[in-house]
Protein backbone atom coordinates (compact mmCIF):
# COMPACT_ATOMS: atom_id res chain seq x y z
CA UNK A 1 0.00 0.00 0.00
CA UNK A 2 3.05 2.26 0.00
CA UNK A 3 2.12 3.30 -3.54
CA UNK A 4 -0.97 5.10 -2.20
CA UNK A 5 1.24 7.59 -0.37
CA UNK A 6 3.23 8.20 -3.56
CA UNK A 7 0.02 8.62 -5.56
CA UNK A 8 -1.28 11.14 -3.01
CA UNK A 9 1.99 13.10 -3.17
CA UNK A 10 1.86 13.06 -6.98
CA UNK A 11 -1.78 14.16 -6.98
CA UNK A 12 -1.07 17.16 -4.77
CA UNK A 13 2.15 18.09 -6.56
CA UNK A 14 0.69 17.77 -10.08
CA UNK A 15 -2.45 19.61 -8.98
CA UNK A 16 -0.40 22.66 -8.01
CA UNK A 17 1.62 22.85 -11.24
CA UNK A 18 -1.06 24.30 -13.57
CA UNK A 19 -2.14 27.21 -11.34
CA UNK A 20 1.49 28.10 -10.59
CA UNK A 21 2.40 27.86 -14.27
CA UNK A 22 -0.57 29.99 -15.24
CA UNK A 23 0.52 32.71 -12.81
CA UNK A 24 4.19 32.51 -13.78
CA UNK A 25 3.60 32.64 -17.53
CA UNK A 26 1.94 36.05 -17.19
CA UNK A 27 5.42 37.41 -16.42
CA UNK A 28 7.79 34.83 -17.92
CA UNK A 29 7.60 33.20 -21.38
CA UNK A 30 6.47 29.54 -21.24
CA UNK A 31 9.80 28.20 -22.54
CA UNK A 32 11.69 30.08 -19.81
CA UNK A 33 9.27 28.81 -17.15
CA UNK A 34 9.70 25.26 -18.42
CA UNK A 35 13.49 25.59 -18.50
CA UNK A 36 13.62 26.84 -14.90
CA UNK A 37 11.18 24.23 -13.59
CA UNK A 38 13.09 21.52 -15.47
CA UNK A 39 16.36 22.70 -13.90
CA UNK A 40 14.78 22.21 -10.46
CA UNK A 41 13.44 18.81 -11.57
CA UNK A 42 16.86 17.71 -12.85
CA UNK A 43 18.66 18.75 -9.66
CA UNK A 44 16.12 16.99 -7.47
CA UNK A 45 16.25 13.86 -9.65
CA UNK A 46 20.06 13.87 -9.56
CA UNK A 47 19.85 13.98 -5.78
CA UNK A 48 17.50 10.98 -5.80
CA UNK A 49 19.85 9.06 -8.13
CA UNK A 50 22.82 9.75 -5.89
CA UNK A 51 21.03 8.93 -2.64
CA UNK A 52 19.54 5.69 -4.01
CA UNK A 53 22.76 4.63 -5.74
CA UNK A 54 21.08 4.34 -9.15
CA UNK A 55 23.21 6.96 -10.96
CA UNK A 56 24.86 4.37 -13.21
CA UNK A 57 25.77 5.97 -16.59
CA UNK A 58 25.47 2.54 -18.24
CA UNK A 59 21.68 2.97 -18.23
CA UNK A 60 22.08 5.69 -20.87
CA UNK A 61 23.30 3.20 -23.47
CA UNK A 62 21.03 0.21 -22.90
CA UNK A 63 18.73 -0.82 -25.76
CA UNK A 64 15.75 0.54 -23.82
CA UNK A 65 17.39 3.98 -23.61
CA UNK A 66 16.27 4.79 -27.15
CA UNK A 67 12.66 4.62 -26.02
CA UNK A 68 13.48 6.89 -23.09
CA UNK A 69 15.01 9.47 -25.45
CA UNK A 70 11.96 9.40 -27.72
CA UNK A 71 9.69 9.69 -24.67
CA UNK A 72 11.78 12.68 -23.56
CA UNK A 73 11.23 14.32 -26.93
CA UNK A 74 7.47 13.82 -26.66
CA UNK A 75 7.56 15.04 -23.06
CA UNK A 76 9.39 18.23 -24.03
CA UNK A 77 6.99 19.00 -26.90
CA UNK A 78 3.94 18.17 -24.77
CA UNK A 79 5.01 20.23 -21.77
CA UNK A 80 6.07 23.21 -23.92
CA UNK A 81 2.65 23.16 -25.57
CA UNK A 82 0.96 22.74 -22.17
CA UNK A 83 2.81 25.72 -20.69
CA UNK A 84 1.88 27.79 -23.75
CA UNK A 85 -1.77 26.76 -23.36
CA UNK A 86 -1.69 27.73 -19.67
CA UNK A 87 -0.26 31.11 -20.64
CA UNK A 88 -3.09 31.73 -23.11
CA UNK A 89 -6.10 30.03 -21.55
CA UNK A 90 -7.80 29.47 -18.21
CA UNK A 91 -6.52 26.64 -16.02
CA UNK A 92 -10.08 25.36 -15.59
CA UNK A 93 -10.34 24.68 -19.33
CA UNK A 94 -6.73 23.85 -20.28
CA UNK A 95 -6.18 21.21 -17.59
CA UNK A 96 -9.24 19.04 -18.38
CA UNK A 97 -8.44 19.10 -22.11
CA UNK A 98 -4.82 18.26 -21.37
CA UNK A 99 -6.15 15.46 -19.17
CA UNK A 100 -7.32 13.67 -22.30
CA UNK A 101 -3.74 12.38 -22.53
CA UNK A 102 -4.90 9.73 -20.06
CA UNK A 103 -7.52 8.53 -22.54
CA UNK A 104 -5.01 8.71 -25.40
CA UNK A 105 -2.46 6.70 -23.45
CA UNK A 106 -5.09 4.10 -22.58
CA UNK A 107 -6.07 3.72 -26.23
CA UNK A 108 -2.41 3.42 -27.29
CA UNK A 109 -1.91 0.73 -24.64
CA UNK A 110 -4.89 -1.20 -25.93
CA UNK A 111 -4.24 -0.78 -29.66
CA UNK A 112 -0.45 -0.99 -29.82
CA UNK A 113 0.63 -2.78 -26.64
CA UNK A 114 -2.02 -5.48 -26.71
CA UNK A 115 -3.59 -4.55 -23.38
CA UNK A 116 -7.04 -6.00 -22.86
CA UNK A 117 -10.08 -3.82 -23.56
CA UNK A 118 -12.66 -4.93 -21.05
CA UNK A 119 -16.16 -3.50 -20.83
CA UNK A 120 -15.21 -1.82 -17.55
CA UNK A 121 -12.14 -0.22 -19.11
CA UNK A 122 -14.13 0.94 -22.15
CA UNK A 123 -16.77 2.43 -19.85
CA UNK A 124 -14.05 4.16 -17.82
CA UNK A 125 -12.52 5.68 -20.95
CA UNK A 126 -15.94 6.85 -22.16
CA UNK A 127 -16.80 8.38 -18.78
CA UNK A 128 -13.39 10.09 -18.66
CA UNK A 129 -14.02 11.67 -22.06
CA UNK A 130 -17.46 12.82 -20.92
CA UNK A 131 -16.06 14.22 -17.66
CA UNK A 132 -13.32 16.11 -19.46
CA UNK A 133 -15.83 17.48 -21.97
CA UNK A 134 -18.13 18.66 -19.18
CA UNK A 135 -15.28 20.15 -17.13
CA UNK A 136 -13.80 21.99 -20.12
CA UNK A 137 -17.09 23.29 -21.53
CA UNK A 138 -18.25 25.02 -18.34
CA UNK A 139 -21.33 27.26 -18.50
CA UNK A 140 -20.88 28.79 -21.93
C-alpha positions as a LaTeX table, in Angstrom:
\begin{tabular}{lrrr}
\hline
Residue & $x$ (\AA) & $y$ (\AA) & $z$ (\AA) \\
\hline
Unk1 & 0.00 & 0.00 & 0.00 \\
Unk2 & 3.05 & 2.26 & 0.00 \\
Unk3 & 2.12 & 3.30 & $-3.54$ \\
Unk4 & $-0.97$ & 5.10 & $-2.20$ \\
Unk5 & 1.24 & 7.59 & $-0.37$ \\
Unk6 & 3.23 & 8.20 & $-3.56$ \\
Unk7 & 0.02 & 8.62 & $-5.56$ \\
Unk8 & $-1.28$ & 11.14 & $-3.01$ \\
Unk9 & 1.99 & 13.10 & $-3.17$ \\
Unk10 & 1.86 & 13.06 & $-6.98$ \\
Unk11 & $-1.78$ & 14.16 & $-6.98$ \\
Unk12 & $-1.07$ & 17.16 & $-4.77$ \\
Unk13 & 2.15 & 18.09 & $-6.56$ \\
Unk14 & 0.69 & 17.77 & $-10.08$ \\
Unk15 & $-2.45$ & 19.61 & $-8.98$ \\
Unk16 & $-0.40$ & 22.66 & $-8.01$ \\
Unk17 & 1.62 & 22.85 & $-11.24$ \\
Unk18 & $-1.06$ & 24.30 & $-13.57$ \\
Unk19 & $-2.14$ & 27.21 & $-11.34$ \\
Unk20 & 1.49 & 28.10 & $-10.59$ \\
Unk21 & 2.40 & 27.86 & $-14.27$ \\
Unk22 & $-0.57$ & 29.99 & $-15.24$ \\
Unk23 & 0.52 & 32.71 & $-12.81$ \\
Unk24 & 4.19 & 32.51 & $-13.78$ \\
Unk25 & 3.60 & 32.64 & $-17.53$ \\
Unk26 & 1.94 & 36.05 & $-17.19$ \\
Unk27 & 5.42 & 37.41 & $-16.42$ \\
Unk28 & 7.79 & 34.83 & $-17.92$ \\
Unk29 & 7.60 & 33.20 & $-21.38$ \\
Unk30 & 6.47 & 29.54 & $-21.24$ \\
Unk31 & 9.80 & 28.20 & $-22.54$ \\
Unk32 & 11.69 & 30.08 & $-19.81$ \\
Unk33 & 9.27 & 28.81 & $-17.15$ \\
Unk34 & 9.70 & 25.26 & $-18.42$ \\
Unk35 & 13.49 & 25.59 & $-18.50$ \\
Unk36 & 13.62 & 26.84 & $-14.90$ \\
Unk37 & 11.18 & 24.23 & $-13.59$ \\
Unk38 & 13.09 & 21.52 & $-15.47$ \\
Unk39 & 16.36 & 22.70 & $-13.90$ \\
Unk40 & 14.78 & 22.21 & $-10.46$ \\
Unk41 & 13.44 & 18.81 & $-11.57$ \\
Unk42 & 16.86 & 17.71 & $-12.85$ \\
Unk43 & 18.66 & 18.75 & $-9.66$ \\
Unk44 & 16.12 & 16.99 & $-7.47$ \\
Unk45 & 16.25 & 13.86 & $-9.65$ \\
Unk46 & 20.06 & 13.87 & $-9.56$ \\
Unk47 & 19.85 & 13.98 & $-5.78$ \\
Unk48 & 17.50 & 10.98 & $-5.80$ \\
Unk49 & 19.85 & 9.06 & $-8.13$ \\
Unk50 & 22.82 & 9.75 & $-5.89$ \\
Unk51 & 21.03 & 8.93 & $-2.64$ \\
Unk52 & 19.54 & 5.69 & $-4.01$ \\
Unk53 & 22.76 & 4.63 & $-5.74$ \\
Unk54 & 21.08 & 4.34 & $-9.15$ \\
Unk55 & 23.21 & 6.96 & $-10.96$ \\
Unk56 & 24.86 & 4.37 & $-13.21$ \\
Unk57 & 25.77 & 5.97 & $-16.59$ \\
Unk58 & 25.47 & 2.54 & $-18.24$ \\
Unk59 & 21.68 & 2.97 & $-18.23$ \\
Unk60 & 22.08 & 5.69 & $-20.87$ \\
Unk61 & 23.30 & 3.20 & $-23.47$ \\
Unk62 & 21.03 & 0.21 & $-22.90$ \\
Unk63 & 18.73 & $-0.82$ & $-25.76$ \\
Unk64 & 15.75 & 0.54 & $-23.82$ \\
Unk65 & 17.39 & 3.98 & $-23.61$ \\
Unk66 & 16.27 & 4.79 & $-27.15$ \\
Unk67 & 12.66 & 4.62 & $-26.02$ \\
Unk68 & 13.48 & 6.89 & $-23.09$ \\
Unk69 & 15.01 & 9.47 & $-25.45$ \\
Unk70 & 11.96 & 9.40 & $-27.72$ \\
Unk71 & 9.69 & 9.69 & $-24.67$ \\
Unk72 & 11.78 & 12.68 & $-23.56$ \\
Unk73 & 11.23 & 14.32 & $-26.93$ \\
Unk74 & 7.47 & 13.82 & $-26.66$ \\
Unk75 & 7.56 & 15.04 & $-23.06$ \\
Unk76 & 9.39 & 18.23 & $-24.03$ \\
Unk77 & 6.99 & 19.00 & $-26.90$ \\
Unk78 & 3.94 & 18.17 & $-24.77$ \\
Unk79 & 5.01 & 20.23 & $-21.77$ \\
Unk80 & 6.07 & 23.21 & $-23.92$ \\
Unk81 & 2.65 & 23.16 & $-25.57$ \\
Unk82 & 0.96 & 22.74 & $-22.17$ \\
Unk83 & 2.81 & 25.72 & $-20.69$ \\
Unk84 & 1.88 & 27.79 & $-23.75$ \\
Unk85 & $-1.77$ & 26.76 & $-23.36$ \\
Unk86 & $-1.69$ & 27.73 & $-19.67$ \\
Unk87 & $-0.26$ & 31.11 & $-20.64$ \\
Unk88 & $-3.09$ & 31.73 & $-23.11$ \\
Unk89 & $-6.10$ & 30.03 & $-21.55$ \\
Unk90 & $-7.80$ & 29.47 & $-18.21$ \\
Unk91 & $-6.52$ & 26.64 & $-16.02$ \\
Unk92 & $-10.08$ & 25.36 & $-15.59$ \\
Unk93 & $-10.34$ & 24.68 & $-19.33$ \\
Unk94 & $-6.73$ & 23.85 & $-20.28$ \\
Unk95 & $-6.18$ & 21.21 & $-17.59$ \\
Unk96 & $-9.24$ & 19.04 & $-18.38$ \\
Unk97 & $-8.44$ & 19.10 & $-22.11$ \\
Unk98 & $-4.82$ & 18.26 & $-21.37$ \\
Unk99 & $-6.15$ & 15.46 & $-19.17$ \\
Unk100 & $-7.32$ & 13.67 & $-22.30$ \\
Unk101 & $-3.74$ & 12.38 & $-22.53$ \\
Unk102 & $-4.90$ & 9.73 & $-20.06$ \\
Unk103 & $-7.52$ & 8.53 & $-22.54$ \\
Unk104 & $-5.01$ & 8.71 & $-25.40$ \\
Unk105 & $-2.46$ & 6.70 & $-23.45$ \\
Unk106 & $-5.09$ & 4.10 & $-22.58$ \\
Unk107 & $-6.07$ & 3.72 & $-26.23$ \\
Unk108 & $-2.41$ & 3.42 & $-27.29$ \\
Unk109 & $-1.91$ & 0.73 & $-24.64$ \\
Unk110 & $-4.89$ & $-1.20$ & $-25.93$ \\
Unk111 & $-4.24$ & $-0.78$ & $-29.66$ \\
Unk112 & $-0.45$ & $-0.99$ & $-29.82$ \\
Unk113 & 0.63 & $-2.78$ & $-26.64$ \\
Unk114 & $-2.02$ & $-5.48$ & $-26.71$ \\
Unk115 & $-3.59$ & $-4.55$ & $-23.38$ \\
Unk116 & $-7.04$ & $-6.00$ & $-22.86$ \\
Unk117 & $-10.08$ & $-3.82$ & $-23.56$ \\
Unk118 & $-12.66$ & $-4.93$ & $-21.05$ \\
Unk119 & $-16.16$ & $-3.50$ & $-20.83$ \\
Unk120 & $-15.21$ & $-1.82$ & $-17.55$ \\
Unk121 & $-12.14$ & $-0.22$ & $-19.11$ \\
Unk122 & $-14.13$ & 0.94 & $-22.15$ \\
Unk123 & $-16.77$ & 2.43 & $-19.85$ \\
Unk124 & $-14.05$ & 4.16 & $-17.82$ \\
Unk125 & $-12.52$ & 5.68 & $-20.95$ \\
Unk126 & $-15.94$ & 6.85 & $-22.16$ \\
Unk127 & $-16.80$ & 8.38 & $-18.78$ \\
Unk128 & $-13.39$ & 10.09 & $-18.66$ \\
Unk129 & $-14.02$ & 11.67 & $-22.06$ \\
Unk130 & $-17.46$ & 12.82 & $-20.92$ \\
Unk131 & $-16.06$ & 14.22 & $-17.66$ \\
Unk132 & $-13.32$ & 16.11 & $-19.46$ \\
Unk133 & $-15.83$ & 17.48 & $-21.97$ \\
Unk134 & $-18.13$ & 18.66 & $-19.18$ \\
Unk135 & $-15.28$ & 20.15 & $-17.13$ \\
Unk136 & $-13.80$ & 21.99 & $-20.12$ \\
Unk137 & $-17.09$ & 23.29 & $-21.53$ \\
Unk138 & $-18.25$ & 25.02 & $-18.34$ \\
Unk139 & $-21.33$ & 27.26 & $-18.50$ \\
Unk140 & $-20.88$ & 28.79 & $-21.93$ \\
\hline
\end{tabular}
